[in-house]
Amino acid sequence: MSIADTITVLYFYKMNINIEKLDDPDRERLIISKGHSVLAQYAVLAELGYFSRAELKKCKTLGSLLQGHPELKTPGIEANTGSLGQGLSISFGMALRGGNGLRYL
């Protein structure tokens, strides 16, 4: 949860996101390398309305929408990550692909 303040500032004050257009090609994406910090991201995503706050109570349970590491099936999650540093290579590849409003934050 040590990343909670950073994630909060990014989502609420810096990132170009629109909850009404989850697939907007011009949205900014947050890829977190240390996947185990996703719990803080889940809290922010629930607050923004990506999914119900009630989902937070099911976190890390078998079959839950919210697992212990980010998964693409979760609204607002842009990449499956877990291994430290994995997010850097994913985001670098996205940036190299270019277009669609992708930029490195």
TORNU-63497 format. One record per residue: residue in one letter; x, y, z of N, C-alpha, C, O in turn. Coordinates in Angstrom, 2 decimals, always signed. Atoms other than C-alpha are relative to their C-alpha. Example, Ala and Ser with C-alpha at 12.3 -4.5 7.8 and 13.67 -1.06 7.14 Angstrom:
TORNU-63497
aa, n_u, n_v, n_w, ca_u, ca_v, ca_w, c_u, c_v, c_w, o_u, o_v, o_w
A, +0.89, -1.19, +0.00, +12.30, -4.50, +7.80, +0.90, +1.20, +0.00, +1.94, +1.18, +0.66
S, -0.82, -1.19, -0.06, +13.67, -1.06, +7.14, -0.77, +1.09, +0.73, -0.26, +2.20, +0.90
***
This chain:
TORNU-63497
aa, n_u, n_v, n_w, ca_u, ca_v, ca_w, c_u, c_v, c_w, o_u, o_v, o_w
M, +0.82, -1.21, +0.00, +0.00, +0.00, +0.00, +0.86, +1.27, +0.00, +0.33, +2.38, +0.01
S, -0.88, -1.16, -0.03, +3.06, +2.27, +0.02, -0.11, +0.87, -1.25, +0.42, +1.98, -1.27
I, +0.15, -0.75, +1.24, +2.14, +3.41, -3.49, -1.35, +0.72, -0.07, -1.65, +1.35, -1.09
A, +1.35, -0.55, +0.01, -1.36, +4.60, -2.53, -0.03, +1.49, -0.32, -0.88, +1.94, -1.09
D, +0.01, -1.45, +0.25, -0.50, +8.31, -2.52, +0.33, +0.31, -1.46, -0.29, +1.20, -2.06
T, -0.39, -0.22, +1.40, +1.17, +8.13, -5.94, -1.13, -0.36, -0.95, -1.44, +0.40, -1.87
I, +1.10, +0.44, +0.85, -1.68, +6.19, -7.52, -1.18, +0.97, +0.10, -1.81, +1.28, -0.91
T, +1.10, -0.94, -0.20, -4.25, +8.57, -6.03, +0.23, +1.27, -0.79, -0.68, +1.73, -1.49
V, -0.30, -1.23, +0.74, -2.54, +11.65, -7.46, -0.09, -0.24, -1.50, -0.68, +0.58, -2.22
L, +0.04, +0.29, +1.43, -2.11, +10.03, -10.88, -1.43, -0.12, -0.51, -1.80, +0.55, -1.48
Y, +1.36, +0.23, +0.49, -5.70, +8.85, -11.25, -0.92, +1.20, +0.18, -1.71, +1.51, -0.72
F, +0.94, -1.07, -0.27, -7.48, +11.80, -9.67, +0.43, +1.37, -0.53, -0.42, +2.25, -0.73
Y, -0.44, -1.35, +0.37, -5.30, +14.72, -10.78, +0.86, +0.10, -1.26, +1.00, +1.19, -1.81
K, -0.94, -0.10, +1.12, -2.94, +13.82, -13.63, -0.43, -0.75, -1.26, -0.27, -0.23, -2.37
M, +0.25, +0.85, +1.16, -4.16, +11.04, -15.91, -1.26, +0.40, -0.76, -2.26, +0.83, -0.18
N, +1.13, -0.23, +0.88, -6.48, +11.51, -18.87, -0.77, -1.31, -0.11, -0.43, -2.17, -0.93
I, +0.82, +1.20, +0.02, -9.11, +8.85, -18.18, -1.47, +0.42, +0.01, -1.81, +1.51, +0.47
N, +1.43, -0.26, +0.02, -12.86, +8.66, -18.70, -0.71, -1.30, +0.31, -0.67, -2.24, -0.48
I, +0.68, +1.21, -0.44, -14.90, +6.09, -16.82, -1.11, -0.40, -0.98, -1.49, -1.57, -1.04
E, +1.05, +0.29, +0.99, -17.57, +6.37, -19.54, +0.56, -0.62, -1.27, -0.19, -1.22, -2.04
K, -0.65, +0.52, +1.21, -15.06, +5.36, -22.24, +1.24, -0.79, +0.40, +2.37, -0.33, +0.22
L, -1.12, +0.80, -0.49, -12.91, +2.59, -20.81, +0.97, -0.41, -1.11, +2.15, -0.65, -0.84
D, -0.85, +0.40, +1.12, -11.57, +1.69, -24.28, +0.45, +1.18, -0.84, +0.92, +0.99, -1.97
D, -0.41, -1.19, +0.74, -10.83, +5.28, -25.35, +1.48, -0.13, -0.39, +2.33, -0.27, +0.48
P, -1.40, +0.17, +0.42, -7.64, +5.01, -27.45, +0.90, +1.14, +0.47, +2.12, +0.98, +0.49
D, -0.80, -1.13, -0.46, -6.51, +8.41, -26.13, +0.17, +0.04, +1.52, +0.74, +0.99, +2.05
R, -0.14, +0.00, -1.45, -6.71, +7.42, -22.46, +1.47, -0.24, +0.37, +2.24, -0.82, -0.39
E, -1.33, +0.31, -0.52, -3.55, +7.35, -20.40, -0.10, -1.29, +0.80, -1.11, -1.57, +1.43
R, -0.01, +1.30, -0.63, -2.57, +4.00, -19.01, +1.04, -0.05, +1.12, +2.13, +0.50, +0.99
L, -0.94, +0.19, -1.10, -0.94, +3.10, -15.71, +0.36, -1.48, +0.06, -0.50, -2.33, +0.29
I, -0.51, +1.36, -0.08, +1.20, -0.03, -15.78, +0.90, -0.05, +1.24, +1.88, +0.68, +1.32
I, -0.77, +0.08, -1.24, +2.53, -1.02, -12.36, +0.90, -1.23, -0.06, +0.43, -2.35, -0.23
S, -0.95, +1.10, +0.03, +5.69, -3.13, -12.30, -0.12, -0.90, +1.22, -0.08, -2.12, +1.09
K, +0.11, +0.85, -1.19, +5.31, -4.29, -8.73, -1.47, -0.36, +0.21, -2.22, +0.33, +0.90
G, +1.39, +0.43, +0.04, +2.08, -6.18, -9.20, -0.64, -0.20, +1.36, -1.85, -0.06, +1.49
H, +0.57, +0.22, -1.32, +1.67, -6.92, -5.50, -0.56, +1.27, +0.63, -1.23, +1.22, +1.66
S, +0.56, -1.26, -0.52, +0.84, -3.22, -4.96, -1.36, +0.31, -0.62, -1.89, +1.41, -0.43
V, +1.27, -0.22, +0.68, -2.35, -3.63, -6.99, -1.15, +0.27, +0.97, -2.16, +0.84, +0.56
L, +1.08, -0.25, -0.96, -4.45, -3.50, -3.81, -0.31, +1.49, +0.12, -1.47, +1.88, +0.23
A, +0.20, -1.45, -0.05, -3.93, +0.26, -3.68, -0.70, +0.46, -1.28, -1.57, +1.34, -1.24
Q, +0.64, -0.36, +1.26, -4.89, +0.51, -7.35, -1.47, -0.41, +0.00, -2.31, +0.34, -0.49
Y, +1.39, +0.43, -0.09, -8.06, -1.49, -6.72, -0.84, +1.00, +0.79, -1.96, +1.32, +0.39
A, +0.74, -0.96, -0.82, -9.11, +0.96, -4.01, -0.32, +1.25, -0.80, -1.44, +1.77, -0.72
V, +0.22, -1.21, +0.81, -8.68, +3.92, -6.38, -0.99, -0.29, -1.13, -1.88, +0.51, -1.39
L, +0.91, +0.35, +1.10, -10.42, +2.15, -9.28, -1.44, -0.14, +0.49, -2.37, +0.28, -0.20
A, +1.35, +0.11, -0.58, -13.39, +1.32, -7.04, -0.56, +1.38, +0.30, -1.73, +1.65, +0.04
E, +0.44, -1.36, -0.32, -13.57, +4.92, -5.87, -0.40, +0.77, -1.26, -1.33, +1.58, -1.23
L, +0.31, -0.67, +1.28, -13.58, +6.10, -9.50, -1.22, -0.62, -0.70, -1.74, -0.03, -1.64
G, +1.18, +0.63, +0.58, -16.42, +3.69, -10.33, +0.28, -1.04, -1.07, -0.64, -1.42, -1.80
Y, -0.31, +1.06, +0.97, -14.61, +1.10, -12.47, -0.72, -1.29, +0.36, -1.06, -2.08, -0.52
F, +0.76, +1.14, -0.49, -16.32, -1.55, -10.35, -0.52, +0.37, +1.39, -0.09, +1.36, +1.98
S, +0.63, -0.26, -1.29, -18.38, -1.71, -7.16, +1.00, -0.11, +1.16, +1.90, -0.95, +1.14
R, -0.83, +0.10, -1.21, -16.72, -1.08, -3.79, -0.18, -1.35, +0.68, +0.72, -1.83, +1.37
A, +0.26, +1.31, -0.61, -18.32, -4.36, -2.69, +0.99, -1.05, -0.50, +1.27, -2.02, +0.20
E, -0.99, +0.94, +0.54, -15.80, -6.16, -4.94, +1.26, -0.03, +0.86, +1.94, -1.06, +0.91
L, -1.20, -0.06, -0.83, -13.02, -5.03, -2.59, -0.02, -1.05, +1.11, +1.03, -1.55, +1.51
K, +0.12, +1.00, -1.07, -14.34, -7.41, +0.09, +0.31, -1.41, -0.49, +0.59, -2.30, +0.31
K, -0.25, +1.32, +0.59, -13.84, -10.34, -2.30, +1.44, -0.13, -0.51, +1.82, -1.16, -1.07
C, -1.36, -0.04, +0.53, -10.26, -9.40, -3.15, +0.82, -1.22, +0.41, +0.79, -1.65, +1.57
K, -0.90, +1.13, -0.21, -7.82, -12.29, -3.50, -0.71, -1.28, +0.42, -0.13, -2.13, +1.10
T, +0.70, +1.25, -0.23, -10.50, -14.95, -3.26, -0.19, -0.70, -1.33, -0.24, -0.05, -2.38
L, +0.12, +0.80, +1.21, -10.90, -17.75, -5.78, -1.19, +0.46, -0.84, -2.32, +0.51, -0.36
G, +1.04, -0.43, +0.92, -12.87, -16.54, -8.79, -0.35, +1.48, +0.07, -1.19, +1.95, -0.69
S, +0.27, -1.43, -0.15, -12.86, -12.90, -7.68, +0.50, +0.79, -1.20, +1.45, +0.39, -1.87
L, -0.44, -0.95, +1.03, -12.55, -10.04, -10.15, +1.34, +0.61, +0.37, +2.11, +1.00, -0.50
L, -1.21, -0.65, -0.51, -9.71, -8.71, -7.97, +0.96, -1.03, +0.59, +0.73, -1.55, +1.68
Q, -0.98, +0.99, -0.44, -6.72, -11.01, -7.65, +1.21, +0.68, +0.65, +1.24, +1.91, +0.76
G, -1.17, -0.51, -0.71, -3.38, -10.58, -5.85, +1.00, +0.73, -0.89, +1.85, +1.47, -0.39
H, -0.80, -0.73, +0.99, -1.69, -9.31, -9.03, -0.94, +0.46, -1.10, -1.98, -0.15, -1.32
P, +0.89, -0.55, +1.04, -3.17, -7.21, -11.86, -0.31, -1.01, -1.10, +0.57, -1.75, -1.55
E, +0.44, +0.85, +1.11, -5.18, -9.09, -14.49, -0.87, +0.84, -0.93, -1.64, +1.69, -0.48
L, +0.74, -0.76, +1.00, -6.66, -7.73, -17.71, -1.51, -0.12, +0.14, -2.24, +0.75, -0.34
K, +1.45, +0.16, -0.15, -10.11, -9.05, -16.77, -0.60, +1.06, +0.93, -1.82, +1.26, +0.93
T, +0.47, -1.02, -0.94, -10.34, -6.30, -14.14, -0.10, +1.35, -0.70, +0.89, +1.82, -1.27
P, +0.13, -1.31, +0.64, -11.75, -3.00, -15.46, +1.02, +1.00, +0.56, +1.19, +1.12, +1.77
G, -1.00, -1.00, -0.40, -9.06, -0.31, -15.40, +1.42, -0.53, +0.03, +2.36, +0.25, +0.09
I, -1.35, +0.59, +0.02, -6.13, -2.74, -15.42, +0.43, -0.13, -1.46, -0.30, -0.65, -2.30
E, -0.49, -0.07, +1.37, -4.01, -2.32, -18.55, +0.96, -1.13, -0.37, +1.23, -1.33, -1.56
A, -0.95, +1.07, +0.30, -1.58, -5.25, -18.24, +0.07, -0.98, +1.17, -0.09, -0.59, +2.33
N, -0.27, +1.00, -1.03, -1.02, -8.49, -16.35, +1.45, +0.18, +0.43, +2.36, +0.04, -0.40
T, -1.37, -0.14, -0.50, +2.03, -7.88, -14.17, +0.15, -0.78, +1.29, -0.85, -1.21, +1.88
G, -0.24, +0.72, -1.24, +3.62, -9.54, -11.21, +1.48, +0.00, +0.31, +1.89, +0.44, +1.39
S, -1.44, +0.00, -0.21, +7.33, -10.01, -11.62, +0.50, +1.45, +0.02, +0.13, +2.26, -0.83
L, -0.52, -1.37, -0.09, +9.18, -6.88, -10.53, +0.72, +0.36, -1.29, +1.56, -0.40, -1.78
G, -0.62, -0.47, +1.23, +10.19, -4.89, -13.59, -0.75, -0.37, -1.26, -0.48, +0.19, -2.33
Q, +0.75, +0.45, +1.16, +7.76, -6.64, -15.92, -0.79, +1.15, -0.62, -0.90, +1.23, -1.84
G, +0.80, -1.11, +0.50, +5.62, -3.50, -16.23, +0.80, +0.96, -0.86, +0.26, +1.57, -1.78
L, -0.85, -0.89, +0.79, +8.56, -1.51, -17.58, +0.09, -0.48, -1.44, -0.05, +0.32, -2.37
S, -0.10, +0.52, +1.37, +8.98, -3.79, -20.59, -1.34, +0.07, -0.72, -1.37, +0.33, -1.92
I, +1.33, -0.09, +0.61, +5.22, -3.85, -21.22, -0.27, +1.44, -0.43, -0.69, +1.68, -1.57
S, +0.28, -1.40, +0.33, +4.89, -0.06, -21.09, +0.95, +0.52, -1.08, +0.55, +1.34, -1.91
F, -0.95, -0.40, +1.04, +8.03, +0.40, -23.20, -0.48, -0.50, -1.36, -0.43, +0.23, -2.35
G, +0.55, +0.54, +1.25, +6.54, -1.87, -25.86, -1.21, +0.78, -0.47, -1.34, +1.04, -1.67
M, +1.17, -0.80, +0.36, +3.28, +0.09, -25.78, +0.43, +1.36, -0.55, -0.12, +1.84, -1.55
A, -0.48, -1.31, +0.45, +5.17, +3.37, -26.14, +0.66, -0.11, -1.37, +0.49, +0.77, -2.22
L, -0.63, +0.20, +1.31, +7.23, +2.00, -29.05, -1.04, -0.18, -1.10, -0.86, +0.28, -2.23
R, +1.07, +0.20, +0.97, +4.04, +0.95, -30.78, -0.55, +1.35, -0.44, -0.95, +1.54, -1.59
G, +0.41, -1.36, +0.30, +3.06, +4.61, -30.56, -1.47, +0.13, -0.33, -2.23, -0.84, -0.29
G, +1.38, -0.28, +0.35, -0.17, +6.24, -31.55, -0.93, -0.17, +1.17, -0.50, -0.48, +2.28
N, +1.05, +0.21, -0.99, -3.42, +6.05, -29.63, +0.25, +0.70, +1.32, -0.16, +0.21, +2.37
G, -0.18, -0.77, -1.22, -2.33, +8.66, -27.12, +0.93, -0.61, +1.03, +0.95, -0.15, +2.17
L, -0.90, +0.63, -0.97, +0.26, +6.41, -25.49, +1.18, +0.89, +0.28, +1.83, +1.40, -0.63
R, -1.20, -0.72, -0.40, +2.92, +8.19, -23.56, +0.45, -0.56, +1.34, -0.35, -1.09, +2.10
Y, -0.58, +0.51, -1.23, +5.21, +7.26, -20.73, -0.16, +1.04, +1.09, +0.25, +2.19, +0.90
L, +0.15, -0.93, -1.14, +4.31, +8.86, -17.35, +1.14, -0.21, +0.96, +1.22, +0.46, +1.99
***
